[in-house]
Amino acid sequence: MSKKLVFIPLVVFLILTPIILLAKQGNDNKGREVFIGIIQSMPSSGLQGEWIIGGQTFSTVPSTEFDQTDGPLSVNGCANVEFRNGEVHEIDCETLSDCK
């Protein structure tokens, strides 16, 4: 009888753990949207401010992240904008081929 008492909670734990982890992971992307386009204008000093990318206007917030690992963010370059719940979360430099 004691082996069953140990086995049942273990089975429940093994079944529920992946479900709980997937549920938590799914919430991270809630309200997330992505837009990609050519940078038409950007702030004149620094990265914070108003951007026009692919004809859409985006205004950064102090917590906006900028990823320039694929090169510098610049006018006529390609950018991927990730925004969540209406706020710009991140602007990433992309290769020009990603915008075509």
Contacts in CASP RR format, 6 or more apart in sequence:
PFRMAT RR
TARGET T0000
AUTHOR 0000-0000-0000
METHOD contacts of the structure
MODEL  1
MSKKLVFIPLVVFLILTPIILLAKQGNDNKGREVFIGIIQSMPSSGLQGE
WIIGGQTFSTVPSTEFDQTDGPLSVNGCANVEFRNGEVHEIDCETLSDCK
30 84 0 8 1.000
31 84 0 8 1.000
31 85 0 8 1.000
32 82 0 8 1.000
32 83 0 8 1.000
32 84 0 8 1.000
32 89 0 8 1.000
33 82 0 8 1.000
33 83 0 8 1.000
33 84 0 8 1.000
33 86 0 8 1.000
34 80 0 8 1.000
34 81 0 8 1.000
34 82 0 8 1.000
34 83 0 8 1.000
35 53 0 8 1.000
35 54 0 8 1.000
35 56 0 8 1.000
35 58 0 8 1.000
35 80 0 8 1.000
35 81 0 8 1.000
35 83 0 8 1.000
36 78 0 8 1.000
36 79 0 8 1.000
36 80 0 8 1.000
36 81 0 8 1.000
36 94 0 8 1.000
36 98 0 8 1.000
36 99 0 8 1.000
37 53 0 8 1.000
37 54 0 8 1.000
37 78 0 8 1.000
37 79 0 8 1.000
37 80 0 8 1.000
37 99 0 8 1.000
38 53 0 8 1.000
38 54 0 8 1.000
38 76 0 8 1.000
38 77 0 8 1.000
38 78 0 8 1.000
38 79 0 8 1.000
38 99 0 8 1.000
39 51 0 8 1.000
39 52 0 8 1.000
39 53 0 8 1.000
39 54 0 8 1.000
39 73 0 8 1.000
39 74 0 8 1.000
39 75 0 8 1.000
39 76 0 8 1.000
39 77 0 8 1.000
39 78 0 8 1.000
39 79 0 8 1.000
40 52 0 8 1.000
40 53 0 8 1.000
40 54 0 8 1.000
40 55 0 8 1.000
40 75 0 8 1.000
41 50 0 8 1.000
41 51 0 8 1.000
41 52 0 8 1.000
41 75 0 8 1.000
42 51 0 8 1.000
42 52 0 8 1.000
42 73 0 8 1.000
42 74 0 8 1.000
42 75 0 8 1.000
43 49 0 8 1.000
43 50 0 8 1.000
43 51 0 8 1.000
47 60 0 8 1.000
47 64 0 8 1.000
47 66 0 8 1.000
47 73 0 8 1.000
47 91 0 8 1.000
48 60 0 8 1.000
48 62 0 8 1.000
48 64 0 8 1.000
49 59 0 8 1.000
49 60 0 8 1.000
50 57 0 8 1.000
50 58 0 8 1.000
50 59 0 8 1.000
50 60 0 8 1.000
51 57 0 8 1.000
51 58 0 8 1.000
51 59 0 8 1.000
51 60 0 8 1.000
51 79 0 8 1.000
51 81 0 8 1.000
51 91 0 8 1.000
52 58 0 8 1.000
53 79 0 8 1.000
53 81 0 8 1.000
53 91 0 8 1.000
56 81 0 8 1.000
58 81 0 8 1.000
58 83 0 8 1.000
58 88 0 8 1.000
58 91 0 8 1.000
59 88 0 8 1.000
60 88 0 8 1.000
60 91 0 8 1.000
61 87 0 8 1.000
61 88 0 8 1.000
63 87 0 8 1.000
63 89 0 8 1.000
64 87 0 8 1.000
64 88 0 8 1.000
64 89 0 8 1.000
64 90 0 8 1.000
64 91 0 8 1.000
65 89 0 8 1.000
65 90 0 8 1.000
65 91 0 8 1.000
66 73 0 8 1.000
66 90 0 8 1.000
66 91 0 8 1.000
66 92 0 8 1.000
67 90 0 8 1.000
67 91 0 8 1.000
67 92 0 8 1.000
67 93 0 8 1.000
68 93 0 8 1.000
69 93 0 8 1.000
70 92 0 8 1.000
70 93 0 8 1.000
70 94 0 8 1.000
70 95 0 8 1.000
71 93 0 8 1.000
72 93 0 8 1.000
73 79 0 8 1.000
73 91 0 8 1.000
73 93 0 8 1.000
77 93 0 8 1.000
77 96 0 8 1.000
77 99 0 8 1.000
78 93 0 8 1.000
78 94 0 8 1.000
78 95 0 8 1.000
78 96 0 8 1.000
78 98 0 8 1.000
78 99 0 8 1.000
79 91 0 8 1.000
79 92 0 8 1.000
79 93 0 8 1.000
79 94 0 8 1.000
80 91 0 8 1.000
80 92 0 8 1.000
80 94 0 8 1.000
80 98 0 8 1.000
81 88 0 8 1.000
81 90 0 8 1.000
81 91 0 8 1.000
81 92 0 8 1.000
82 88 0 8 1.000
82 89 0 8 1.000
82 90 0 8 1.000
82 91 0 8 1.000
82 92 0 8 1.000
83 89 0 8 1.000
END
